[in-house]
Amino acid sequence: MKKKCLEAVKAVSDRRLWNRIMEMAEFGATSAGGVNRAAFSSEDIEARKLLISWARELGFMLSTDDIGNIYVRRPGKLYDAPPVLTGSHLDSQPKGGKFDGAYGVLGGFEALEAIERAGLETKFPIEVVAWSNEEGGRFQPGAMGSAVFSGEYPLVEALNTMDRDGERLSDALSETLGATSGLQKRKIPFDITGYLEAHIEQGPILENGNHTIGVVSGVQGLCWYRIEVYGEEAHAGTAPLKNRKDALKTAVHIIAALEEQMADDTDTVRFTVGRFECSPGAPSTVPGKVLFTVDFRHPDRHIFEETVNLIPKICKASAGRCRVDVERLTYTEPIAFDSNIMNLVRDSANALRLSNIDMVSGAGHDAMHIAPLCPSGMIFVPCEKGISHNELENATPTDLADGVRVLVASLTALADT
């Protein structure tokens, strides 16, 4: 490791990083110690303002784009060269934790500050990005900021998305941009030299194996379906069972059939029914409609594509006397990260004598949308008991800072290629 790079690594501060994460967590803080910070909410606006204020204190350049992504730039020797990009997101799940996403943004910012404090000149600029609406808790789909950036999701569709209260994303975004004015407007997409995203693992593999760093090889494929079952309301006391069109029973039958299809001795399949709504919801009325969602994930492209295509067929075949409508909401094929980026992360971890393993990401991340644009990768650090998307989400200051040290070494090497 070069002397200047080592100085930047040494400039990483466990305390400074931890304090910033805790300060950011105050916006949307819940009574149980978690965070509820929906995209483009007042809490999200305050979080953005805080990041902007820290960047201005250090003299970094700031910009944004049409979907509200924020970029914090430290120039390189080649002033107009495509930047090396790192970051994640600031929005959270309704009952989320302090570290999911925020660590990638604030860890990236800590890396940028450490490089600045070390006085290290890089060939290419380095930028930290805070992607908009990664979680998709308020406006669907998730990972919207990175998907719009990459061109995978049309901006016009994103702007017309509505939340459950009927507010249009374009209006919420307009309020957000107005509250964070003074940033240079950026056209997207722009060229990127490389992308690295630091993140808590959101699973137990690193902690169970006593490893500090996960060298992420890729992201498993993700598909969401919205499934609506239409039956017929009837009197619970008078309608014969054989004549009923019971939407609830049909929905349960469909889910059972899907569960059977998802059986997997290797425990690689990820299948979740995360939302289930039954109406009219009266004790003495046969349910006439059920809405539920399916979240399916798998790292193998062939199995992923085959199962994604089977899901609607199984739903229709199990409908009985009811009608079933199946709508695909999200589809992202399995992503393999760049082998050279993986080598860079692995070499950096080994140089710092940090135990590491190669692993696939079970969760989706913004990196999956950036990977087709440039060499990309991710760095995982452990989270306590693998808990995430939960107010109990936790990580240690040492692990978080070690992840940033690997990030600093990898970014500076990438920015000097």
C-alpha positions in Angstrom: 0.0 0.0 0.0 1.4 3.4 -1.0 2.5 5.8 1.8 -0.1 8.5 1.0 -2.9 5.9 0.8 -1.8 4.5 4.2 -1.9 8.0 5.6 -5.5 8.3 4.3 -6.4 5.0 5.9 -5.0 6.1 9.2 -7.0 9.4 9.0 -10.3 7.4 9.2 -11.8 8.2 12.6 -14.0 5.6 14.3 -15.5 8.3 16.6 -16.2 10.8 13.9 -18.0 8.2 11.7 -20.0 6.9 14.6 -21.0 10.4 15.8 -22.2 11.3 12.3 -24.2 8.1 12.0 -25.9 8.8 15.4 -26.5 12.5 14.4 -28.1 11.4 11.1 -30.3 8.9 13.0 -32.0 11.7 14.9 -34.0 12.5 11.8 -36.9 10.1 11.9 -35.8 8.6 15.2 -38.3 6.1 16.7 -39.0 5.4 20.3 -37.5 1.9 19.9 -34.2 3.2 18.7 -34.7 2.9 15.0 -35.4 5.2 12.1 -38.5 6.1 10.1 -37.2 8.3 7.3 -39.3 8.0 4.1 -38.0 9.3 0.8 -38.7 13.0 0.2 -40.3 13.4 3.7 -39.5 16.2 6.0 -37.1 13.9 7.9 -35.3 13.0 4.6 -35.0 16.7 3.8 -33.3 17.4 7.2 -31.0 14.4 6.6 -30.0 15.8 3.2 -29.4 19.3 4.7 -27.1 17.8 7.2 -25.0 16.0 4.6 -24.9 19.2 2.5 -23.7 21.2 5.5 -20.9 18.8 6.3 -19.8 18.9 2.6 -19.8 22.7 2.6 -17.7 22.8 5.8 -15.0 20.8 4.0 -15.2 22.7 0.8 -16.4 19.8 -1.3 -18.4 20.5 -4.5 -22.2 19.7 -4.4 -24.7 18.8 -7.1 -28.0 17.1 -7.7 -30.1 15.8 -10.6 -33.7 15.5 -11.8 -34.5 12.6 -9.3 -32.9 14.3 -6.3 -29.7 12.2 -6.0 -27.0 14.2 -4.2 -23.3 14.2 -5.2 -20.4 15.3 -3.1 -17.3 15.8 -5.2 -13.6 16.0 -4.3 -11.7 17.0 -7.6 -8.9 15.0 -9.0 -5.8 16.0 -11.0 -7.9 15.3 -14.2 -10.6 17.9 -13.2 -13.2 16.8 -15.8 -12.5 13.1 -15.8 -15.2 10.6 -14.9 -15.4 10.2 -11.1 -14.9 7.2 -8.9 -18.3 7.0 -7.1 -19.2 5.6 -3.7 -22.3 5.9 -1.6 -25.7 4.5 -0.8 -29.0 6.0 0.5 -30.4 8.0 3.4 -34.1 6.9 3.3 -35.2 4.1 5.6 -37.9 1.5 6.1 -40.9 2.6 8.3 -39.3 0.7 11.2 -35.8 0.7 9.9 -32.4 0.9 11.6 -29.6 3.5 11.8 -27.1 1.8 9.5 -28.9 0.5 6.4 -27.9 2.8 3.6 -26.8 5.7 5.9 -23.6 3.8 6.6 -22.7 3.8 2.8 -23.3 7.5 2.5 -21.6 8.5 5.7 -18.9 5.9 5.4 -18.2 7.3 1.9 -18.1 10.8 3.3 -15.7 9.7 6.0 -13.5 8.2 3.3 -13.6 11.4 1.4 -12.7 13.4 4.5 -9.8 11.0 5.4 -8.4 11.4 1.9 -8.7 15.2 2.2 -7.0 15.3 5.6 -4.1 13.1 4.3 -3.7 15.6 1.4 -3.8 12.7 -1.1 -4.1 13.8 -4.7 -5.9 11.3 -6.9 -5.9 11.2 -10.7 -9.7 10.9 -11.0 -12.3 12.8 -8.9 -14.0 10.9 -6.1 -17.6 11.5 -5.4 -20.0 10.4 -2.6 -23.6 9.9 -3.8 -26.8 9.7 -1.7 -29.2 7.9 -4.0 -32.9 8.8 -3.7 -35.6 6.4 -2.6 -33.7 3.2 -2.3 -36.1 1.5 0.1 -39.3 2.1 -1.8 -41.3 2.3 1.4 -43.2 5.4 0.3 -42.9 5.4 -3.4 -42.5 2.2 -5.4 -40.3 0.8 -6.9 -37.2 1.0 -4.7 -33.7 1.8 -5.8 -35.4 4.5 -7.8 -32.6 7.1 -7.8 -30.0 4.7 -9.2 -32.5 3.1 -11.6 -33.4 6.5 -13.1 -29.7 7.4 -13.2 -28.9 4.3 -15.2 -31.9 4.7 -17.5 -33.5 1.4 -16.3 -36.5 3.3 -15.0 -38.0 6.3 -16.9 -37.9 9.6 -15.1 -41.4 10.4 -16.2 -42.8 7.2 -14.6 -40.9 7.9 -11.4 -42.3 11.4 -11.1 -45.9 10.2 -11.6 -45.6 7.6 -8.8 -48.0 8.2 -5.9 -47.7 7.2 -2.2 -50.6 5.7 -0.2 -51.9 9.2 0.7 -52.2 10.1 -3.0 -49.2 12.5 -3.0 -47.3 12.5 -6.3 -43.6 12.0 -6.2 -43.0 15.0 -8.4 -44.6 17.2 -5.8 -42.6 15.7 -2.9 -39.4 15.9 -4.9 -40.1 19.5 -5.8 -40.4 20.4 -2.1 -37.2 18.5 -1.3 -35.2 20.3 -4.1 -36.6 23.6 -3.0 -35.5 23.0 0.6 -32.0 22.0 -0.5 -31.4 24.7 -3.1 -28.0 26.1 -4.2 -26.8 22.8 -5.6 -25.4 22.6 -9.2 -27.9 20.7 -11.5 -26.3 17.6 -13.1 -27.4 15.8 -16.2 -27.7 12.1 -15.9 -26.3 9.6 -16.6 -22.7 10.8 -16.6 -19.6 8.6 -17.1 -18.2 6.9 -14.0 -14.7 5.4 -13.7 -15.9 2.9 -11.0 -18.4 2.4 -8.2 -18.1 1.0 -4.7 -20.8 0.8 -2.2 -20.2 0.1 1.5 -23.1 -1.5 3.4 -23.9 -3.6 6.5 -24.4 -7.2 5.5 -28.1 -7.4 6.6 -27.4 -11.1 7.4 -25.5 -13.2 9.8 -22.7 -14.8 7.7 -19.9 -12.4 8.6 -20.7 -12.3 12.3 -21.1 -16.1 12.5 -17.8 -16.6 10.7 -16.0 -13.9 12.7 -15.1 -12.0 9.5 -14.9 -8.2 9.2 -15.2 -7.7 5.5 -17.5 -9.2 2.9 -16.1 -9.0 -0.7 -19.5 -9.0 -2.5 -19.5 -11.0 -5.8 -23.0 -9.9 -6.9 -26.6 -9.4 -6.1 -29.2 -12.1 -6.4 -32.1 -11.5 -8.8 -35.2 -9.8 -7.5 -38.8 -9.9 -8.7 -41.9 -8.5 -7.0 -45.5 -9.4 -8.0 -48.8 -7.9 -7.0 -51.5 -10.5 -6.9 -55.2 -9.8 -6.6 -57.8 -12.5 -6.1 -61.4 -11.6 -6.9 -64.2 -13.8 -5.5 -67.7 -12.9 -4.4 -69.0 -11.6 -1.1 -71.7 -13.9 0.5 -73.4 -14.4 3.8 -71.3 -16.6 6.1 -74.4 -18.2 7.5 -76.4 -19.0 4.4 -74.0 -19.5 1.5 -73.2 -23.2 0.9 -69.4 -23.9 1.0 -69.5 -25.6 -2.4 -70.9 -22.6 -4.1 -68.7 -19.9 -2.6 -66.1 -17.9 -4.4 -64.0 -17.3 -1.3 -61.1 -15.0 -2.2 -59.3 -15.7 1.1 -59.3 -19.5 0.7 -58.2 -19.2 -2.9 -55.3 -16.8 -1.9 -54.2 -19.2 0.8 -54.3 -22.1 -1.7 -52.2 -20.1 -4.2 -49.6 -19.2 -1.6 -49.4 -22.9 -0.5 -48.8 -23.9 -4.2 -46.1 -21.2 -4.5 -44.5 -22.4 -1.2 -44.4 -25.9 -2.7 -42.7 -24.7 -5.8 -40.2 -22.8 -3.7 -39.1 -25.8 -1.7 -35.3 -25.8 -1.8 -33.0 -28.2 0.2 -30.0 -25.8 -0.2 -32.0 -22.9 1.3 -30.9 -20.6 -1.5 -34.4 -19.5 -2.6 -35.9 -16.4 -1.0 -39.7 -16.3 -1.2 -41.8 -13.8 0.9 -45.4 -12.7 1.0 -44.9 -9.3 2.6 -48.3 -7.8 2.2 -51.7 -9.4 2.6 -55.0 -7.5 2.6 -58.5 -9.1 2.8 -61.8 -7.3 2.2 -64.4 -6.5 3.2 -63.0 -7.8 6.5 -66.4 -8.5 8.2 -66.7 -11.6 10.3 -69.9 -12.7 8.8 -69.1 -12.1 5.1 -67.2 -14.4 2.8 -64.2 -12.4 1.6 -64.6 -11.0 -1.9 -61.1 -9.7 -2.6 -57.6 -10.4 -1.4 -54.4 -8.5 -2.4 -51.0 -9.9 -1.6 -47.4 -9.4 -2.8 -44.7 -11.9 -3.7 -41.0 -11.1 -3.3 -38.8 -13.7 -5.0 -35.0 -13.8 -5.1 -32.3 -16.1 -6.4 -28.6 -15.7 -7.4 -28.7 -18.3 -10.3 -29.9 -16.6 -13.5 -31.5 -19.8 -15.0 -33.4 -20.7 -11.9 -34.4 -17.1 -11.3 -35.9 -16.6 -14.8 -37.6 -20.0 -14.8 -39.3 -19.4 -11.4 -40.3 -15.8 -12.2 -42.1 -17.2 -15.3 -43.8 -19.9 -13.3 -45.3 -17.7 -10.6 -48.1 -16.2 -12.7 -48.9 -19.7 -14.1 -49.2 -21.2 -10.6 -51.4 -18.4 -9.5 -53.8 -18.9 -12.4 -53.8 -22.7 -12.1 -54.7 -22.4 -8.4 -57.5 -19.9 -8.8 -60.4 -22.3 -8.7 -63.7 -20.4 -9.1 -62.0 -17.0 -8.5 -60.4 -14.6 -10.9 -56.7 -13.8 -10.3 -54.8 -10.8 -11.7 -51.0 -10.9 -11.5 -48.9 -7.8 -12.1 -45.1 -7.7 -12.1 -43.9 -4.7 -10.1 -40.1 -5.1 -10.1 -37.7 -7.3 -12.1 -34.0 -7.2 -11.7 -31.8 -10.1 -13.0 -28.9 -11.4 -10.9 -25.9 -9.1 -11.1 -22.3 -10.2 -11.1 -19.8 -7.6 -9.9 -16.5 -6.8 -11.6 -13.8 -9.3 -10.7 -11.1 -6.6 -10.7 -13.1 -4.5 -8.2 -13.5 -7.7 -6.1 -9.7 -8.2 -6.2 -9.1 -4.6 -5.2 -11.4 -4.9 -2.2 -9.9 -8.3 -1.2 -6.3 -7.0 -1.6 -7.2 -3.9 0.5 -8.7 -6.0 3.3 -5.7 -8.4 3.3 -3.2 -5.5 3.3 -5.0 -4.2 6.4 -5.1 -7.7 7.9 -8.9 -7.8 8.1 -10.5 -11.2 7.8 -12.7 -11.4 4.7 -14.8 -13.8 2.6 -16.4 -13.6 -0.8 -20.2 -13.6 -0.7 -23.4 -12.9 -2.6 -25.7 -10.1 -1.5 -29.1 -11.4 -0.6 -30.6 -7.9 -0.6 -31.0 -5.6 -3.5 -28.8 -2.4 -3.6 -28.3 0.6 -5.8 -25.0 -1.0 -6.9 -27.1 -3.5 -9.0 -28.2 -0.6 -11.3 -24.8 0.9 -11.6 -22.9 -2.3 -12.4 -24.0 -2.3 -16.1 -22.5 1.2 -16.4 -19.0 0.7 -15.0 -16.8 -1.6 -12.9 -18.7 -1.9 -9.7 -18.6 -3.7 -6.3 -19.7 -3.7 -2.7 -18.0 -4.0 0.7 -20.0 -5.6 3.5 -19.4 -5.3 7.3 -21.1 -7.3 10.0 -24.4 -6.3 11.6 -25.4 -7.7 15.0 -27.2 -11.1 14.7 -27.8 -10.3 11.0 -30.8 -8.1 11.9 -31.8 -5.4 9.5 -34.9 -3.5 8.3 -35.6 -3.5 12.0 -35.3 -0.9 14.8 -32.8 -3.2 16.6 -30.3 -3.1 13.7 -26.8 -2.6 15.1 -23.1 -2.6 14.2 -19.9 -1.9 16.0 -17.9 1.4 15.5 -14.8 -0.7 14.9 -16.4 -2.8 12.1 -17.9 0.2 10.5 -14.6 2.1 10.5 -12.7 -0.9 9.2 -15.1 -1.1 6.3 -14.3 2.5 5.5 -10.5 1.8 5.7 -11.0 -0.8 3.1 -13.1 1.6 1.1 -10.4 4.3 1.3 -7.7 1.9 0.1 -9.9 0.7 -2.7 -11.1 4.1 -3.8 -7.7 5.6 -3.9 -6.3 2.7 -5.9 -9.3 2.9 -8.3 -8.9 6.7 -8.6 -5.3 6.3 -9.7 -5.7 3.6 -12.3 
